[in-house]
Amino acid sequence: MHFSAHGPEPPPEARFRYDELVDAVRDRLPACGSTSVVAVDGPSGSGKSELADTLARRLEATILRVDELVPGWHGLAAMPPVVARDLLAPLAAGEVAEVRRWNWIDDEPGERVALRPGRFLVLDGCGSGSRVIRPYLTLLVWVDAPEETRRERAMARDGAVFEPWWDVWAAQERALFAAEQTQAAADVRLRSG
């Protein structure tokens, strides 16, 4: 689980949009106890992580990659209820939350990780803006890009592992996003690439 933001600062022309997003988060009341939670959702390879990293750095926020909680290549739809129940509900109550990572190498449940309530939390990943999570969100950001661009980015990042699963994962994303109406529910919609 990544609890700090990484990566370079965005170029000057992109800073205006980041400033707007940071201001939007800071101007809204937290919806998860005392924690303001931002979800950065969208299909794989769309640019979510870069955006989430920059927001987390600007907000001095904890960042959680929700794909680390998905129970395997066929388990995308199982993740949102776990995030709501095991992570966000305890944080909203001011309690330490405990979640179990998925061990992608051995394809089995991995270590448990504790997360304390804080001022800001950024959720990065597919499914982070699902209906069951939305009551806890301060801001939902949808990020998308053309499919060819997304696939190229995903393969450059995780090609050896992701290549055989791209179609399986993409089908789950489409089904989840259609059922959840995530894009329509987003407070902010961005397109990259």
C-alpha beads as a LAMMPS data file, in Angstrom:
LAMMPS data file: protein, C-alpha beads

193 atoms
192 bonds

1 atom types
1 bond types

-500.0 500.0 xlo xhi
-500.0 500.0 ylo yhi
-500.0 500.0 zlo zhi

Masses

1 110.0

Atoms # bond

1 1 1 0.000 0.000 0.000
2 1 1 1.394 3.364 -0.947
3 1 1 1.052 5.915 1.813
4 1 1 2.938 8.741 0.148
5 1 1 2.794 10.385 -3.242
6 1 1 5.546 9.975 -5.806
7 1 1 6.416 11.436 -9.156
8 1 1 7.293 14.808 -10.592
9 1 1 5.272 17.975 -10.198
10 1 1 2.913 18.538 -13.165
11 1 1 3.898 20.955 -15.925
12 1 1 2.921 24.628 -15.398
13 1 1 -0.080 24.432 -17.766
14 1 1 -1.562 21.573 -15.687
15 1 1 -1.085 23.266 -12.323
16 1 1 -4.212 25.392 -12.671
17 1 1 -6.423 22.303 -12.842
18 1 1 -4.617 20.683 -9.902
19 1 1 -5.007 23.874 -7.899
20 1 1 -8.745 23.821 -8.629
21 1 1 -9.039 20.197 -7.514
22 1 1 -7.076 20.816 -4.321
23 1 1 -9.207 23.872 -3.544
24 1 1 -12.398 21.891 -4.209
25 1 1 -11.324 19.229 -1.709
26 1 1 -10.271 21.752 0.908
27 1 1 -13.484 23.787 0.481
28 1 1 -15.786 20.826 1.129
29 1 1 -16.641 19.272 4.455
30 1 1 -15.305 15.771 5.128
31 1 1 -17.830 12.991 4.548
32 1 1 -15.829 10.253 6.311
33 1 1 -15.708 11.413 9.900
34 1 1 -12.910 13.979 10.045
35 1 1 -11.278 12.613 6.869
36 1 1 -11.841 14.125 3.436
37 1 1 -11.700 11.273 0.931
38 1 1 -11.045 11.791 -2.778
39 1 1 -11.620 8.905 -5.208
40 1 1 -9.777 8.924 -8.528
41 1 1 -11.584 6.361 -10.671
42 1 1 -11.572 5.323 -14.305
43 1 1 -10.357 2.519 -16.542
44 1 1 -6.867 1.057 -16.412
45 1 1 -4.174 3.157 -18.054
46 1 1 -6.221 6.354 -18.045
47 1 1 -3.815 8.356 -15.872
48 1 1 -5.462 7.901 -12.477
49 1 1 -2.288 7.196 -10.533
50 1 1 -0.438 10.242 -11.817
51 1 1 -3.386 12.447 -10.877
52 1 1 -3.835 10.717 -7.498
53 1 1 -0.117 11.044 -6.703
54 1 1 -0.139 14.770 -7.443
55 1 1 -3.310 15.365 -5.426
56 1 1 -1.932 13.382 -2.501
57 1 1 1.310 15.345 -2.586
58 1 1 -0.516 18.685 -2.760
59 1 1 -2.919 17.733 0.031
60 1 1 -0.243 15.963 2.093
61 1 1 -2.660 13.038 2.017
62 1 1 -2.420 9.333 2.548
63 1 1 -2.901 7.451 -0.721
64 1 1 -4.364 3.982 -1.096
65 1 1 -4.183 2.023 -4.361
66 1 1 -7.450 0.099 -4.218
67 1 1 -6.204 -2.464 -6.744
68 1 1 -4.100 -3.790 -3.869
69 1 1 -7.390 -4.859 -2.246
70 1 1 -8.963 -6.572 -5.285
71 1 1 -9.053 -10.341 -4.644
72 1 1 -7.501 -11.525 -7.905
73 1 1 -8.004 -10.997 -11.617
74 1 1 -11.715 -11.869 -11.455
75 1 1 -12.501 -9.951 -8.254
76 1 1 -12.912 -6.286 -9.194
77 1 1 -16.590 -6.099 -8.166
78 1 1 -15.773 -7.604 -4.750
79 1 1 -13.452 -4.738 -3.781
80 1 1 -15.798 -1.729 -3.279
81 1 1 -17.847 -3.277 -0.436
82 1 1 -14.617 -4.210 1.355
83 1 1 -13.287 -0.654 1.038
84 1 1 -16.556 0.761 2.398
85 1 1 -16.938 -1.758 5.236
86 1 1 -13.354 -2.404 6.348
87 1 1 -11.684 0.929 5.551
88 1 1 -14.089 3.847 5.316
89 1 1 -16.693 2.899 7.948
90 1 1 -14.061 2.560 10.695
91 1 1 -12.314 5.774 9.605
92 1 1 -15.663 7.592 9.669
93 1 1 -16.111 6.403 13.260
94 1 1 -12.649 7.736 14.147
95 1 1 -11.209 4.234 14.471
96 1 1 -8.136 2.597 12.982
97 1 1 -9.105 0.662 9.854
98 1 1 -7.532 -2.622 8.896
99 1 1 -7.541 -3.962 5.354
100 1 1 -5.969 -6.989 3.752
101 1 1 -3.825 -6.556 0.667
102 1 1 -4.016 -9.061 -2.157
103 1 1 -0.790 -10.900 -2.906
104 1 1 -0.813 -10.709 -6.711
105 1 1 2.339 -12.819 -7.087
106 1 1 0.951 -15.816 -5.185
107 1 1 -2.689 -15.004 -6.072
108 1 1 -3.850 -15.225 -2.460
109 1 1 -4.729 -12.941 0.452
110 1 1 -1.716 -11.021 1.705
111 1 1 -0.750 -8.977 4.729
112 1 1 -3.075 -6.858 6.808
113 1 1 -2.369 -3.136 6.929
114 1 1 -3.684 -0.596 9.433
115 1 1 -4.714 2.920 8.453
116 1 1 -5.438 5.686 10.967
117 1 1 -7.904 8.517 10.425
118 1 1 -6.226 11.560 8.908
119 1 1 -7.149 14.874 7.319
120 1 1 -7.044 13.646 3.688
121 1 1 -7.172 10.245 1.972
122 1 1 -6.876 9.680 -1.778
123 1 1 -8.278 6.426 -3.165
124 1 1 -6.634 5.551 -6.478
125 1 1 -8.058 2.905 -8.753
126 1 1 -10.849 1.256 -10.644
127 1 1 -13.958 0.937 -8.508
128 1 1 -12.961 3.608 -5.974
129 1 1 -15.999 5.691 -6.963
130 1 1 -18.569 2.883 -6.622
131 1 1 -21.970 3.566 -5.033
132 1 1 -21.164 1.862 -1.737
133 1 1 -18.085 4.125 -1.360
134 1 1 -19.679 7.418 -2.470
135 1 1 -21.313 8.344 0.863
136 1 1 -17.793 8.667 2.301
137 1 1 -16.387 10.767 -0.550
138 1 1 -15.639 14.463 -0.504
139 1 1 -14.855 14.432 -4.234
140 1 1 -15.110 11.850 -7.024
141 1 1 -12.820 12.366 -10.013
142 1 1 -13.282 10.339 -13.224
143 1 1 -10.261 9.990 -15.513
144 1 1 -10.434 8.450 -18.975
145 1 1 -8.352 8.205 -22.152
146 1 1 -8.727 6.528 -25.551
147 1 1 -8.518 2.728 -25.292
148 1 1 -5.390 2.477 -27.438
149 1 1 -3.607 5.006 -25.212
150 1 1 -4.782 3.261 -22.048
151 1 1 -3.626 -0.158 -23.223
152 1 1 -0.237 1.203 -24.307
153 1 1 0.273 2.843 -20.892
154 1 1 -0.845 -0.250 -18.983
155 1 1 1.461 -2.528 -20.957
156 1 1 4.412 -0.145 -20.516
157 1 1 3.781 -0.154 -16.762
158 1 1 2.727 -3.772 -16.073
159 1 1 2.929 -5.558 -19.436
160 1 1 4.423 -8.895 -18.456
161 1 1 1.832 -9.457 -15.740
162 1 1 -1.134 -7.565 -17.217
163 1 1 -0.997 -8.635 -20.881
164 1 1 -2.776 -12.008 -20.488
165 1 1 -5.437 -10.422 -18.256
166 1 1 -6.186 -7.188 -20.155
167 1 1 -9.443 -8.417 -21.739
168 1 1 -10.669 -10.056 -18.530
169 1 1 -9.943 -6.919 -16.523
170 1 1 -11.376 -4.541 -19.146
171 1 1 -14.641 -6.524 -19.251
172 1 1 -14.938 -6.250 -15.460
173 1 1 -14.258 -2.513 -15.599
174 1 1 -16.955 -1.977 -18.237
175 1 1 -19.478 -4.021 -16.232
176 1 1 -18.664 -2.274 -12.952
177 1 1 -18.703 1.235 -14.432
178 1 1 -22.014 0.565 -16.208
179 1 1 -23.644 -0.842 -13.063
180 1 1 -22.275 1.897 -10.832
181 1 1 -22.715 4.808 -13.283
182 1 1 -19.400 6.100 -11.985
183 1 1 -18.640 8.556 -14.763
184 1 1 -22.063 10.194 -14.467
185 1 1 -21.703 10.463 -10.676
186 1 1 -18.257 12.096 -10.813
187 1 1 -17.836 15.650 -9.562
188 1 1 -14.968 16.154 -12.022
189 1 1 -14.375 14.403 -15.366
190 1 1 -10.952 14.518 -17.018
191 1 1 -9.639 13.027 -20.248
192 1 1 -5.942 12.372 -20.781
193 1 1 -3.817 11.308 -23.739

Bonds

1 1 1 2
2 1 2 3
3 1 3 4
4 1 4 5
5 1 5 6
6 1 6 7
7 1 7 8
8 1 8 9
9 1 9 10
10 1 10 11
11 1 11 12
12 1 12 13
13 1 13 14
14 1 14 15
15 1 15 16
16 1 16 17
17 1 17 18
18 1 18 19
19 1 19 20
20 1 20 21
21 1 21 22
22 1 22 23
23 1 23 24
24 1 24 25
25 1 25 26
26 1 26 27
27 1 27 28
28 1 28 29
29 1 29 30
30 1 30 31
31 1 31 32
32 1 32 33
33 1 33 34
34 1 34 35
35 1 35 36
36 1 36 37
37 1 37 38
38 1 38 39
39 1 39 40
40 1 40 41
41 1 41 42
42 1 42 43
43 1 43 44
44 1 44 45
45 1 45 46
46 1 46 47
47 1 47 48
48 1 48 49
49 1 49 50
50 1 50 51
51 1 51 52
52 1 52 53
53 1 53 54
54 1 54 55
55 1 55 56
56 1 56 57
57 1 57 58
58 1 58 59
59 1 59 60
60 1 60 61
61 1 61 62
62 1 62 63
63 1 63 64
64 1 64 65
65 1 65 66
66 1 66 67
67 1 67 68
68 1 68 69
69 1 69 70
70 1 70 71
71 1 71 72
72 1 72 73
73 1 73 74
74 1 74 75
75 1 75 76
76 1 76 77
77 1 77 78
78 1 78 79
79 1 79 80
80 1 80 81
81 1 81 82
82 1 82 83
83 1 83 84
84 1 84 85
85 1 85 86
86 1 86 87
87 1 87 88
88 1 88 89
89 1 89 90
90 1 90 91
91 1 91 92
92 1 92 93
93 1 93 94
94 1 94 95
95 1 95 96
96 1 96 97
97 1 97 98
98 1 98 99
99 1 99 100
100 1 100 101
101 1 101 102
102 1 102 103
103 1 103 104
104 1 104 105
105 1 105 106
106 1 106 107
107 1 107 108
108 1 108 109
109 1 109 110
110 1 110 111
111 1 111 112
112 1 112 113
113 1 113 114
114 1 114 115
115 1 115 116
116 1 116 117
117 1 117 118
118 1 118 119
119 1 119 120
120 1 120 121
121 1 121 122
122 1 122 123
123 1 123 124
124 1 124 125
125 1 125 126
126 1 126 127
127 1 127 128
128 1 128 129
129 1 129 130
130 1 130 131
131 1 131 132
132 1 132 133
133 1 133 134
134 1 134 135
135 1 135 136
136 1 136 137
137 1 137 138
138 1 138 139
139 1 139 140
140 1 140 141
141 1 141 142
142 1 142 143
143 1 143 144
144 1 144 145
145 1 145 146
146 1 146 147
147 1 147 148
148 1 148 149
149 1 149 150
150 1 150 151
151 1 151 152
152 1 152 153
153 1 153 154
154 1 154 155
155 1 155 156
156 1 156 157
157 1 157 158
158 1 158 159
159 1 159 160
160 1 160 161
161 1 161 162
162 1 162 163
163 1 163 164
164 1 164 165
165 1 165 166
166 1 166 167
167 1 167 168
168 1 168 169
169 1 169 170
170 1 170 171
171 1 171 172
172 1 172 173
173 1 173 174
174 1 174 175
175 1 175 176
176 1 176 177
177 1 177 178
178 1 178 179
179 1 179 180
180 1 180 181
181 1 181 182
182 1 182 183
183 1 183 184
184 1 184 185
185 1 185 186
186 1 186 187
187 1 187 188
188 1 188 189
189 1 189 190
190 1 190 191
191 1 191 192
192 1 192 193
